[in-house]
């Protein structure tokens, strides 16, 4: 079954409307929860009045921050870090527009909306902190009054000898790059339903990627033992990392259910999601490359600023995006001298958290735009610049210590150049030089760290300290196989791919394998579905557990057939003796092990099940991709149209190539949104204005072209079957590839995404860059990093 593009087993349920999502679930006697949220970015709650604007409906309940003293705490144990707990309901202070202030409950879902209108919240506005650079000025307002500055986390790391690289280099290429804030926008909004049981236990249904982590945190915050809290993630309509956190709403709903002794349900609406759920991508990078005249990059120096918003998110912390970008910035390039400072900045905005790629889309945007800029300065072809710098020999250890297990970086460039036919496009480009519609070609080459192991989490000093996953494989009395995992599937096709692995190892029909996921009551502890780890660790654990089960099946069969286990082989639906027709079926083996245990060898335990805990490789396994975008830019309107999009993907051995292609397609569509459309805009004064789909633009079928996917297969020596993760790769490359294509089409410096029409107009009108080194170095907090630095000689 391994490597077969079989049709997804979960599709019959999901595409015909038989899925059961959070909002499909209701409990007898439940209350519906509506949250009244702050409409100012920074201020003091002066008064909360009920019934002044409208009468409070009969049966409604109102709960404020004075009634509930709970918060989401995310402690980062680093010297230059501050704690920023977020109250589940704001008490005296609010720190961003959309922060929950009042909880209103009613048994009817429509009446609760009217009840919320009866609540008036008076907030005394304070001066907000809205910009990255402004927040770092010494005289700026403080997001948190007890902090000395507006910095969540700050880290400086130095590797190699940058001074030696500077002495050897012929020139310095300095640029500033910006990727703007955006929302995750899964098809299904967040939501949760808490149901108290008569014996004091509580079941919390949540649209989450991390059910075990939700159980751990909510139980601790409520002071209840974990075994008294069951967390279930039902069918989940997309997550993209946004649902990979523990939220205050989950804590609040669980607390209210216990206090009221009745079920409580909350479902986020779309405006709440765009306003107050996790945001991502808000980066500002200043980077310097030390380069020789033949295009070799000797050293990189970079300062990474991330607008992390008002609070630190659990469990990843406010420093997740900046830390990830700092770790992976060098990507597929052989650069041994590296200096990086990353700063997670606090502002009066929605908290920033993990979103598909987690810092890597912005890091790749910076590195791949930089490679094109180096080519522009040296008059070198962009593909050639990359060829002169890519890593070619594996295993390889990066300047900052990341071990790269295997890869096909140079080969990916070759495939892209051939499949896109870049020489032919260059000829067409020359023929259009006087046309109002210019075409351009852009590429993005990168690797993706996947399936991170515990050694990759421990140094981060954040609340998550392990990287293992667990799977139980069992066989019933009818020979049917079950796979139980705490990993939660929200589009990754776990029910298909894990079944394929079990079927492959046990040689049973894939339809006879049932995968159950996302329930803490039926699975061993699992840290969740994120970080492109499902296939590598979940699939790997499934393979190992199935092999343990197979060994027991062989033991039972050998006893029955009177042969050694070495004489046995798997056959379709059974176990037989090599070279002979003698065999027993899986149904027989399952029945003996579970029902007729007298048939078992002496000393063998009844039952057929095996549980495996599998940790990730030391620092993960690295897949790699190369993306190419061909764009047409209308010089009269600033409209960018994608003509072609080509991907070369190497994720090692694939369980199901069709699923891999689907992940690439979905990720690229998201990445095109990041490149051209999606932006969470805050105007002066800290007010968000992208709170509906009229203002927050998603890519449609008109924006996403046919996506061509080509595969290279470089197995990892660190994983089962040689698999590598790839769930985020599709979303990592498009910002850089599209921006490089637009820069190529217009012959201009592209600094910022998304490339909405007004930004392209600014490029066409030759506006100066919005962000410059001079502006950054003028900020005292940042000046020290660049202090005393002079450009090397230019030739």
N, C-alpha and C positions, 0 to 999 in steps of 0.2 A: 504493500500500500504506500510505502514511502515514495514521495515524489510524484504521486498521481494527482492530476487536477480534478479530483472528484467534486461533484456538486455539493454545496453546503447542506448539512443535515438540518440545521436550524431554520433554513429558509421557508420550509412549508409552514412552520408555525408563525414566523415573523411577517412574511410578505402577504399572508392571507388574513392578517389582523387577529391572530390568536395569541399574540404575545401578551404577557401580563406585566405591565409597567407599574411604577409606583402609584400613579394617579388612578389606576384601575382597581386599587385595593382600598377597601373600606372596612371599618369595624363597627359593630353595634354600639350605639351610644357615643359616637366620636364627636369631638369638638373640632371645628375648622379654625385654623390660626391665620390671622392677617397681621402683618407687621407695619406699623407706622414708622417711617424712616426720616432721618434728618434731611432738611432741605437747604442746610447751610454747610459749608465745608469745615468750618472751625467755629466753635462757640460754646457757650455755657447754657445748659438747660435751666431756664428760669421757672417755668411753671408747666404743668400738664393739667388741662381742664377737660371735663367730660360733660357733654350735653349742651354746650354753649352754642355750637353751630347747628346741631340737629339732636333730637332726642336719642338716647341710647336704647336700642331695641331690647325688649324683654328677653331675659335669658343670656344676655351678653356679659362677658367678663373682661376686665381690663387689668393688665399686669404691667408694671413699670420696673425700671432698674432699681428702685428702692425695695421692691419685693423679692428680687432674685439677685444674689451676689455670686454670680458665676462668670467665668471668662475662659477664653481659649489662650493658654499660656504656651509659648514656644521659646524655650531657653536655649540660647546658643552659647556654649561654654568656650568662648574665645576672648582674648584680652581686649580687642577693640570691637565689642558688641554690646548692644543695649537690649534689655527685654522690653517688649511692647505687647502686653496681654490685651486682647480685644474682649470687652465685656459682651455677654450675649445680649444684653440690653444696656444701652448707654446710661450712665448715671448722671453725673454732673456735667460731663464734657462730651461733645461730639467732635469727630475728627475727619469726617468726609461725608459728602452728600450721598445718602443711601444707607448710612449706619442705622441699624435698628434701635428704636427708642422705646416704643410701646408695643406690647402684644395684646391683640384683641381676639377674643374667642367667642364662638357661637356654634350651636349644633347645625345650623343651616349655612351652606357655603355661599349663598347669595346675601343672606342677611348680615353675615360677618363683614361684607364689603360696606354695607350701610353703617354698621356699628363703628367701623374704623373712621368714617366721616364725622362721627360724633366726638372724636378726640381731637383736641387742639393742643399742639406743642409749641410753647414760646421759647425761642432760643435767642440769646444775646450774641450777635455775631462778633467774632474776633478776627483779626487779620490772618488770612490763610497763607500757607506756603504752597506755591503751585508749580514752580519750575525747578529743575535739577540744579542749575547753577545758582539760582537765587537762594535755594535752601542751604547752600554751602557758604554763603556770605556770612561773615561774623555777626552782622547786625540783624540777620533775618529772624522772623518769629520762630518760636519753637513749636513743633508738632506735639511734643511731650514736654511739659513744663520742667520736669525734673532731669531732663537730659542736658548735657553741656553743649550739644550741637544737634544737627538733624541727620545723624549717621546711624543706621541700623547696625551695619557691619563694615569693617574696613580691613583689608589684608594687603600686604606687599610681599611678593615672592621674587627671588632672583635666582637664575640658573645659568651656568656657564660663565663666560667672561665677556660682558657686553662692551667693555672698554677695548678689549682686544679686537672684537668685531668692528668697532668703530674705527680703529686704527688701520684695519685692513681694507675697509670699504672705500669705494670711490665716490659714493653719494648717499645722501639720506633722503628718503621719500616720506613725507609727513602728510597725513590726511586725518580728517575728522568725519565720522560716519554716524548716522542717526537712524534707528528703527523705532517707529512710534507705537504707542500703546494700542492694544486691541483686546477684544473679548474672545472667549472660547467658542461660544454659541453652539453647543451641541443641540441636536434636534429636539431632545427632551430636556426641559429645565430640571433643576434640582428639586428635591422634595423628600419628605420623611413622614413616617407614621409610627407613633409609639403606642403600644398596647400593653397595659399592665395586666399581670396574671394574679389570680387570687392568692397564690403562695408567695407573693412578693417578687417574683421574677418579672422581667420586662422584655418584650420583643420590639426591636426597633427596625422597621423596614426603611431602607434609605437607598436613593439612587446614587450609589457610590461605587468607586473603583477599589476601595480599600476597607471591606467590611470588618476585618480583624483589627485594623488600626482604629476604626471608629469605636469598636467595642472596648478596646484598651483605654482610649482617652475618655470616652463618655462615662465608663464605669469609674475611672479614677476621679473625674471631676464631680460625680454625684456621690462618691464615697460608698459605692456598692461593689461586691466581689464580681469579677468578670464572669464567673460561671452562672451568675444570676441575670446576665444580660445576653440576649441572643440578637445578633445583627444579621439581617438578610438583605442582600442586594438582589432584587428581582430582575427581570429583563430591564436592561438599562440602554436608553436610546442615545448612546454616544457619551463620551466623557472628555477625551483629549487632554487629560491631566487636570482639567478644571475640577472634576469630581474626585481627584486624588488627594483631597485634603479632609481634615475634620473641621466642620463648620460650627459656628455658634448656634445656628438653627437646630442642628442635631442635638446639641446639649440641651437647649431650651425646650424642645419638644419632649425629650425624655423626662426632663425635670417636671414639666407641667403635667404629663401623664401620671407621674407618681404622686404629685401633690393633689391632683383632682381625682385620682382613682378612676380615670376614664381615658379612653383613647384620644389622642390629639394628632391632627394631620395638618401639615403645611406643604403647599406646593408653590414654588416660585413662578411668578409670571415673567413674561419676556422683558418688560421694562426693568423689573428688579434684577434680572440677570445682567442686562447691559449696564445697569447702574452700579450694582453692589456685589456681584459675584466676582470671582477671581479674574483679574486682568493679566496680560502678558506682554512681552516684547519691548518694553519701554527702556531702550538703551541709547547711550551716547558714548562713543569710543573715540579716543585720540590715539593714533597709532603712528609709529615711526619704524620704517624698515631700513636697515643698513645693507646696501646693495653694491655689488661689483658691476663693472661696465658690461660684463657678459650676462648679466641678469641673475646671478646667484645671490640669494638672500642669506646674509651671514647672521643677522640678529634682528630681533623684534623687541620693541619696547611699546607698551600699551597701557593706557589708563582707561578702565572700564567703569562707567557710571551707569547705575540702574535706578530709575525712579520706582522704589518699592512700595510707595503708598504709606498709609498711616500705621498699619499694624504688621506684625510678623505672623506668617501663616504656619499652621501645624500640618505635618511635622517638618516641612522642608525649610522653613525660616525665610526671612526677608532676603537673606544672602544667597539663596539658591541660584537665581539667574546669573548674578554677577560671578559667583564662584564657578558655575559650570562653564560660562564663557571663558573665564581665565584658564580653566583646566584644558579646554579643547581647542583653543584658538589656533594653535600651530597646525592642527589638522593633519593632512597627508604629506606635509612638507618636511624636508630634512634641514632643520634649523636648530642649531645646538646652543645658541645664546639667546636668552629670553628673560625679560624683566616685565612684571605685570603688577599693577595695583588695581584692585577692584573695590568699589564703594557702593553699598546699597543705601540709597538716600531716602530719608523719610519726608513725605509731603502729605498735604491734606487731600489725598485721592484714595480711591478704592485700593485695597491691598493687592500687590502683585504676587502671583504664585506660579505654579508649574502649568505650562501650556505646551502642547505638542512640540517637542524639541528642546525645551527648557534651556534657554540661553544660546543653544547652538545655531538657530537660524540667524541670530544677530552676529554671533562670532563668525559664521561662514560668510555672511554679508560683508563684514569688515575685511576678512582675509581675501575673499575672492574679488572684491572691488579693488583692494590693494594690489593684487596680482595684475589686474588689468591696468591700473595706474602706473605700475612699474614698467609694464610693456609700453605704455604710451610715452613715458619719459625716455625709454631706451630705443624706441621705434622697433619693438619686437612684437611678433605675433603673440596673442594671449595664450594660445595653446603651447607655444614654444617656451614662454616664460615658465609655465607650470612644469613642462617636461624637464627643465633644467633644475627644478627644485624638489620634485617628488621623491618620496622614499621608494626604493626599488628592491631592497633586500630585507627579508623577514626571518626571524622575529627582530623587532626594532624597538628601542626604548627612546622615547621623546626626551627633550631637554628637561621637562618637568617630571619625568619618571613614569609616564604612561607606557606600559608594554603593549606593543601592537603585535598581535599574534600572527596575522597573515593579511594579505591584501592584493589588489590588482589595480593600483592607482595609474601607473603608466599605460597599462592595457586598456583601462577605461577611456583614457584620452584618445587612444588609437581608434577604439570602436566609435566614439562620438564623432571624431573627425571623418571617419569613413561613412557612417550612417547619415550624418547631416549633410555630407558633401560640401564642406566649408569652402573649397576653392570655387565651386559653381555659384555659391551664394555671394562670394566676393565679386564675381563678375557681374551678377545681377545688381549688386549694390552700386558698382561703378556706373552701370547703365542708368541708374535712377538718380544720379547726383543732382539733376536739375528738377526732379519730381517733387511735388508737395508731399508725397507719401514716401518717407525714408524707411529703409529696412535695416535691421541690425541683428547681429548674432552675439549671444552671450552664453558663457558656460560657467558652471560652478562645480568644482571638484571638492569632495569632502569625505571624511569618515565619520562613523557614528559609533560611539561607545555604547554597548548594549549589555544587558544581563549583568549589571554590576554586582560584585560580590561584597561580602561584609568588609573586607579590607578597604574598600572604596568609600564606605560610609563612616567607619569609626573615626577617621581623621577630621571629618566635617564637624564633629561635636554638636550635632543637632539631635532631636529626640529619636530619630530612627537610626538604629545602630546595627541592623542586620540586613542581609541581602538574600536570605534563603527562601525557597518555596517548598511546598509539600503537596504530595498527591497520594491517594490511596486507590489501589486497583483491587477489585474483588470479583469473584465469579459466584453466581448463585446455583441453586440446585438444578437449574435447567440449562446450565452452560452459558448463560448470558453474562456479559461483563459490565461492571460499573466502574467509572472513574470519578472519584470525589476530590474536588480541589477547592481551596479558598480563593483561588484566583477568580476574578470576576470578568466575564466576557461582555463587552459593550461595543462589539463590532469586529473583534479580532478572530472570530470563527473558532473559538476554543472547542465547541461541541463537535466540530468536524475534525480539526487537526489533532486533538488529543485522542479522539476515537481512531483516527488513522494510525497513530503511533501504537496504541494498544492492539489494534487489529494486525498491524505489521509484526509485532513481537509475538502474538499468540496465534496468528494465522486463522483468524475468525472473520466472518463477514463484518464489515464496518457498521452495517445496520444493526448488528447485535450488541454494539457497545453504546452504553448510555453515559453521557458526561453530565454530572451535576456540579454546579459551581456557585460560589458567592454566599454560602450559608455557614455562619460560624458554628452552628450546632452539628453540622455533618462533616466538617473538615478540620484537619489539623491546622495549626497556626500558619498563616501565610501573610506576607507583608503587602500583597496586593498586585494589581495589574497596572504597571507603569514601567517606564524605562526600557521598553522593547525587550521584555524578559519572558513573555508568555511562552513562546515556542522553545526557547533555549532552556529555561529552567523548569517551566511547567511540563513541556514536552519531554525534556530530559528526565525529570522525575517520573513521569508516566512510563517511559521506556524502562527505567531501572526497576520500578515496582512491577511492571508486567513480566520482566525477566525473573524476578523472585517468584512470582506466581507460576511462571512456566516451569521453574525448577521443581516446585512442589507437585505440579501436574505430572512431570516426568517421573517423580518418585512414586506416585500412586500408580501410574501406568506400568512402570517397570515391575512393581510388586504384583500387579494383576497378570501381566503377560509373561512373568518369569524370566526377564532379561535384565541386563544392566542398563542404567540410564544412558550410557554412552552408545548403546545400540539403537536408541530411539530418535525419531525425527518428527517435526511438526508436519501435519498434513492438513488440508483444508477441512476445518471443523473437527480435528481430532489429533491423536498421537499414535504413530505406528512404528513398527520395527523395520529398520532399514533392510531393503532387499526382500521383504516378505509382505504378504497382504495383511498380517495380523495388526489390528489397531483397536483402539477404544475411542469413542467420540467424546467431545467436550461435555455434552449433556450427561454422559455416563460418569465422567470424572467429577463433574459438578455435583451430581446426585450423591455419589459415594462420599465425597468430602463433607457435604453439608447434611446428609440424611442417613446414609448407611455407613456410619463411621467404622463399623466392624470390618469393612473392606480395606481400611487403611493399613499401611505398614505399622508394625508395632512401634509405639513411642511417638508416632506422628500426631500432632494436634489436629482436631477437626477444623473445618472451615478453609476457605480459600480467600485470603486477602493479604495485601502487603502495603505498607506505608513507607514512603521514602521522603526524606528531607534533603534537598539539594541546594547547596550554596552556589553562588556565581563564581566564575573565575576571579582571580586576585583583583584585577581592575577591569573586569569585563572582557568581552570579545568584540572586535571591531569589524563591522561591515563597512562597505564604502560604496559611493555613488558618484556618477558624473551626470549633471543635467545640462541640457542645451535648450535655449529658447531662441526662436526666430520671431522678431516682432516687426510690426509696421507702425510707424508713428506719423500721424497726420499733423503736418507743420501748421496747418490753419486752425485746428481745434485743440491740439494737445492730446488727442485720443490715442491710446496705445492699444493695439490689437495683436493678439498672439496668433501667428500663422502656423506655428509648429512647436511641439514640445517633445523632446526626446530624453529618455532616461536610460542609463546603463546602471544596473543594480547588481551588486555582489553581496549576497547575504549568506554565503556558504551553501550548504546543502539545504534544499527546500523540502518541507513536508508536503506542501500543496502549492504548486506554482500559481494556480488561479487565485488563491487567497493572497499570495504575495503581490500579484499584479493589482488586485483590488485595493490592497493597502497603499501601494504606490499611487494609484489613481486618486484615491481619496486624499492622501497627503498633498499631492501636487495641487489639487483643487483648492485646498486650504492655503497652500503657499502662494498661489496666484492671488487669492484674496488679500494676503499679507502684502504682496508686492504691489498691487494696483488699487485696492479698494478699501480694505477694512482699517478703520481708525477710530479709537475712542477719544474724542476731542474734548478738552477742557478749555473753556474760555477764561479770560482774565477774571480773577475773583474766585476761581476754583469750581465753577459750575460746569458739570458735564452736559454736553448738548447732543451726544450721539446715543439717545436712549430709546429710539424706535428704529425699525427697519427702513424708515424714510430717510434717516440720517446715517445709520450704520449700514454700509453697503456690503452685501455678500456677493460672491461670484455666482453667476447663473450659467446656464448652458450656452449663453451668448459669449461668455468670457473664457470658458475652458475649452480648448481645442481637443482634438483626438490626441491622446497621450500614448506615445510609442515606448514600449519597455523592452529592453534587451538585457539578457542575463549573462553574467560571468559567475563561475562557481569556484571559489577558493575556499576549501574547507578549513575550519578552525581546528587546530590540534587540541583545543582545551575543552571541547563540548561533545555531547552525544551526537553522533552522526556527522559532526563537523558543522552544526548549525550556528548561525549568527542571527541576532535580532535585527528587525528592520521596520518596526512599527512607526517610527518617527521620520524616517529618511525622506519620504516623499515631501514632507512639509519643511524640511531643512534647507533645501537647495533653491526653491523658486525665487525668493527675494533677490538673491545674488545673481542668478542667471538672467532674470528679467531686467534687473537694473543694469547689468553689464550690456545687455542687448540694446537698451534704450540709449545708454552712453555711446555705444558703437554706432547706432543709427544717426545720432545728432552730433557726434563729435564733441560732447560736453562732459563736464564733471558731474556725475550723479552721486549725491551725498546721502539722500534721505528716501525712506519709503513710508507709506505707500505712494506710488507715482500716480496720484490722482491728477485730473486734468489741470488743475491750477498750478500744481508743482511742475508739470511738464511745461506749462506756459512760462513759468519763471525761468526754466532752463532755456527755452527758445528766446526769451527776452534778455538773456545773458545777465540775469541777476547774480550778484556775488553770493558765495556760499553763506548760508545762515549761521553755520557753526564753524569757527576758526580756532586755530591754536592760540592766537592772541587773546581771544575771548576766554578760553579756558585758563590760560596762564595768569589772567588778570584776577582770577578767583584765588584768594590766599590759601584756601584749603588744598587747592590743586597745584599751586605754583611750586611747592617744594619738590614735587615729583620731577618737574622739568628744570629745576634750578641749576644754573651753571652749564646747561647743555647747549652746545653750539653745533650747527650743521657741519658735517664733514665736507671736505673739498668736493667740488663738482667738476666733472670733466666733460 
